[in-house]
Amino acid sequence: MKEVLVSLVSDQTVPNILGIHHFHPPELLFISTEEMESKGKVDHTLNAVNLQEGMEYERGRNVHVLTVQEDSILDCHRALEKWMQDREDDEFIINLTGGTKLMAIAVFEFFKDYSSKMIYIPVSKNAFISPFPKKTLKKPEEIDRRLNVIEYLAAYGLKVLNKDKLSKNHDTAEKRKKLTAYIMENYRELRPLLGWFNGKLNEVRHEKKITFRERFDCHCREEQALFSGLGFDEKGGCYTKVLLKPEISFLTGGWLEEYCFNIVDEFVGKGVDDAALNIMIENARARNNEFDVMFTSGNALYFIECKSLDQEHDKNWDVLYKIGALQKEFGLRVESFLVTTSPNILDNEGKVKKHIADRAEQFKTKVLTPSEVADFKPFLAKQLKI
């Protein structure tokens, strides 16, 4: 006698992944459709599940898939009856969350006579409900498992290309945490110097290594302190340093990405489950996109796009179209933020320009203006209710 977890397949894979993680049964049965098979939803689910240590599920070994007609209760029953031969003594857990309504009805009706445990996992909660028997009022049971960023992406068929670099990105940002905080606290005074760096380095930002040697007349102690904090050598107003690619990226806007990441990282274990900086993703069409900051909280995905300085090259803020397009890749529960220090996002009254605000609302993106960026930490805590 074996325990088998039965899952109904739909576009939303996370509830099925949570059910498998929680019960960790020896066998899985997926009730799928031709459409879901063409989208690879079962394989995406297994890829995400198997990322967790100790999970080893494989089609043909301990994973079974029945492809049924999504609008036919009879077809679903026939497929189950054939599969159930010599399995009547097995124990079944039925996850009713996915599939179509008719599939859920068919599966419920079929397994109700096997004393099966029926569960339902609301998308917005990390818990499952046992709705039957209906006369017994049961409280939701907590699911301890939380998906990290890589698992969430795998759940929707997305591949992380720079997985081996994410730990280094984290450590680098953590080492520069005080420096990025200093830049944010003194942004008004440092803005001319940051703009100067951007102008000098923008064309070489993809170089692995350069020798930087330029003159700059410091007009305030904050500029001198930043040069010192960055480790530049100074002689007669000439600043010199060998810059590696990560340092070039930092000086051409990466500091804002690290500032936001460090704040998110402070909440890991306190409402945020996982966070990644400068993560490169490949979709099913082999198209790549890099995200400044991405994190998970309560098995939902969030990402942050950061834009520093004036953004003269993107006065229409087409970056919001990028955010809107990418949201479609990540399933139901995705939220995004645009964090910018650019004054070009504001109108003459100091409010976000109407066409930008309308576009942000269209793509469900919250915008932090230059005056709000310094308060990103309390803003994020409020958004996540932590």
N, C-alpha and C positions, 0 to 999 in steps of 0.2 A: 504494500500500500504506500503510495506516494502523495505528497502534497503538491498540488498544481495551482498556480496562479493564472487565472484567465483574465486577459486584458482586451478591451475593445479599442481598435486603432482608429485614430483621427489625426487631424493636423496638430493638435496639442499633445505633445509627447511627454511633457513633464509629469502629469499625474500618474502615468504608467510607470515612469522611472522611479518615482517616489514609492509606489506600491511595491515594486520589485526590491528596491533597497530596504524597505521596512520589513518585508516578510522573508526575503531571501529564500524562496522555495527551491527545491531540487529541479522542478520542471516548470516551464512557461508555455502557455497556450495563448496565441494572439488570434483574435477574430478580426480579419482585415477585409479590404475590398480591393478590386483591381486598381482603383484610383490611388488608394493609399500605398499599394505595392509599387505603383509606377513612381510615386514620390519618395520611395525608400524609407517610409516612416518606421517600419519595424527595425530595419537595419540601423537607423539613426538612434532609436531607443537602445538597442543592444550596444552600440558603440559608446553611448554615454554611460550606460550601466557598467560596462566592463572596464571603465577607467578607474573604478573604485577597486582597491585591493581586495582580493578574495572573491570577486565576482567573475565567473567564467561561464558565459552563456553563448551557445552556438547553434545555429539552425541545423537540424538533422541529428543533433546529439541530445540536447536537453531543451530545445526550443522547437515548438510546433506552430505552424501558421495555417489557418483555414481561411481561404478567400471565398467570401460569400457575396450574394447580391444585397446591396445595402438597403433595398426597399422590399425585401421579401423575407418574412418571418419563416415561411415554409422552407425556403432554400437554406436558411441558417440552421433550422432544426434538422434537416436532412444531413447537412455536413457534420453537425455535432453528433448525431446518432451513429454515423459511420465511424467517426473518430473514437467514440466512446466504447466501442466493442472491447471487451476484456478490461475495461477501466472503471467499472462500476464501483469497485472498492476503494478507489482513490479519494482523497479529500480535496475539495475545491474551494478556493477563495476567488470570488468574482468581483473584479473591479469594474463597476458600471459607469465609470466616468466618461470614457471616450465613445467612439462610434456614433452612429445616427440613433435617433429615438427608437426607430423600429428594431435596430440591432440590439439595443439595450433591453427592449421588451422581450425580444426573442430569446436572448441569453438568460434573462431573469426567469422566464417561464420554463425554460429547459432545465435549469439547474436548481430550481426551488424544491424539487422533489428529492434532491440528493443531500439535503441538510447542509447546503453550502453556506459559507460565510459571505455575505454580500457587503461590499463597501462602496463608498462614494467619496472622492477626494475633490473638494471644491478648489477651483483654480486659485482662488485668492487666499487659501489657508494652507498651513503646514499641519494638516490633521485629516483624518478620515472619519466618515460617519458610517455607522452600521444601521441602515434604515429599516432592516427587518430582523426579527419580527416586529411588526408595526405597533403592537400594543406595549412594547417595552421601550421606554424613553431612555436612550443612552447618550451620554455626553460624548463629544468628539474625542477621539484618541490622538494624541500628539504624535507627529512623525519627526523624529530627531534629525533626520538627514536633511542637509541643505546642499544644493548644487553649487559648485564653484563655477567660475567663469568658463573654463575650458569644457566642463561637463555640460553646461547650459548650451554652449555653442554647438557641441557635438550632437545634442538632442535635436537640433534643427539642421543637421547636415552641413555644418560649417567647420572648417579645419583651421586650427591655429598654426601658422607657419613659423613663428619665432618662439615656440614654447620654451626652448632652451635658453632664451635670453630674458625671459620675464623676471626671473629671480635677480639677475644682475641689474635690470632696470629698477627693480624695487630697492636694492641695496644702494645704488647710486643716488636715487632720489632721497633716500633716508639720510645719507651722508651730507647731502646739500640742503637738508631741511631748514637749518637756521639761515642759510644764505637766501633761499627762496622766500622765507618769511621776511627777511630784512628787505628784499627787493619790494615785496608787496607793501610793507609798512612805510616805505619811503619812495613809493612809485612816482609820486609827483616830482620829486627832486631828481630821480634817476631816469626819468623818461627821456631826456635829451641824450644821455649816454647810451641807453638801450637802443634808441633809434640810430645812433652813430654805429654801434656794433652791428646792427641789422644791415645797414647800408654797406659796411665793409665786408661782411661775411656771407651775405645772402647768396651771392653767386658761387661761393665755394662750400656751401653747406653740405654737399654730398661728398666732399673730399674726406679721405680717411685721416689725413694729417697735414697741417700747414704750419709754417713759421710766421707768426703774426708780429709785425713791428710797425707801429703807427704812432703819430703824435696826437695828443689830446690835451687841451687846456681845461683842467678841472676847475669848476666854478663853485664847488661846495664840498664839504667834508664827506657827504654821503657818496659822491662819485669816487673820491679817493679811497674810501672804505671798501667800496665794491671792487675796485681794481685790486686792492690788497687781499680781499676775501677770495678773489679768483686766482690769486697766485701770480699776478703779473710782475715782472721786473720793470723798474722805472729808472730812467736816467735822462735828466734834462728834459722832462716832459714827454719822452718817448717810452711807450709801453711795449714790452716784448714778452712773448710766451709761445711755446710750441703747443698748438691746440689740436686735440684729437676730435674726431667726428662727434662724439657725445657732447663735448664742450662747445663745439660750434653750434650744434642743435640747441643747447641750453641758452646760448646768447642770442639766438635768432627766434626766440619764442618758447623754447622748451621749458624755461623757468616757470612759466604760468601753468603748463601741464603738470610739472612736478609739484607746484604749490597745491593745485587741486587734488592731485593723487595723494599727497601726504595727509591732507585733511581727511579724505576718504579712508585712508589706511588707519588713521587714528580710531575709526569706528569699527574696524574689523574685530569681530567677537562681541561687539556691543550693538548689534543691529545690522551691520554689514557682514556678509559671509565671506566674501573674497573680493580682491581688487587687482587689476592689472594695468600697467602703464605701457603705452605705445605698443599695443597688441596688433599684430598683422593677421588678417583673416582671409581665407579663400572660400568662396561660395561654390555651389554645385556647378556653376558655369565657368569655373577656374578664373574668376575675376577677383582681384585682391583689393582690400581696403585696410587702411591703418586707422586705429582709433586712439585718441589721446589718452582717455581714461575710461575703463569699463569696470563695472562691479556688479555683484549680485547681492540681493537682500530679500529674504523670504522667498527664494526661488523665482524672483523676478529679476530681469536684467535692466541695468541702467548704463547709459554712457554719456560722457561729457566731451564736448568739442570746445577747445580753447583757442581764442584769437587775441593776440596782443597788438600793441601799437595802433596805428591808424587804419590798417587794412585798406589802403588806397586801391589795391588791385581787386578788391571785392566790395565795391561800394553798394552793390545791390544785395549783398549778403546771400549769394547763391549757395553758400555752405548749408543753408537751411534746406535746400532741395536735396543735398547729399544726405542730411539727417533723415529727411522724409523717406527717401528711397531705401536707406539702410534699415529703417524701422520695419519694413515689410519682410525683412529676412529673419526676424528674431521672434516670431510667435506673438502671442496675445499680450503678454505683460511686459511691455518695454516702455521705459521713460527716458527722456533725454534732456540735457541741459546745454545751453550755449553760454559760456563764460567769456567775457571780453573786456579788455581795457581800452577799446577803441571808442573815441568820442563820436566817430562817424555814425554810430548806431542811434544817436539821439537827434531829436529835432530842436528847434530854437527854444522850446520851452523846457528842455531837459528830459523829455519823455522819449521812449523808444519810438522811432519813426513808424507811422501807421502801417505802411506796407510790410515792414519787417515784423511788427507785432501780429499782423493778420496772418502772415506766413508761419510764424512760430506757433500761433494757436492752431493753424491748420495741421501742423505736424506734431502737435502736442509737446512742444518744446518750451521749457521754461528758460527765460533769458535773464542773465545777471549782467547789469550794466556796470560801467567803470566804478561808480560810487558804491555799488553793492558787492563787488568782488571781495573786498577786505572782510566782509561779513559772511563769507561762503560757509564757514563752519556752522554757525547757528542756523543759517538758511537750510543746509543739508539736514541737520538734526530735526528741524521742523518738518521737512518734506518726508523724512523717513519715520517720523514720530518716535525718535529715540532721544 
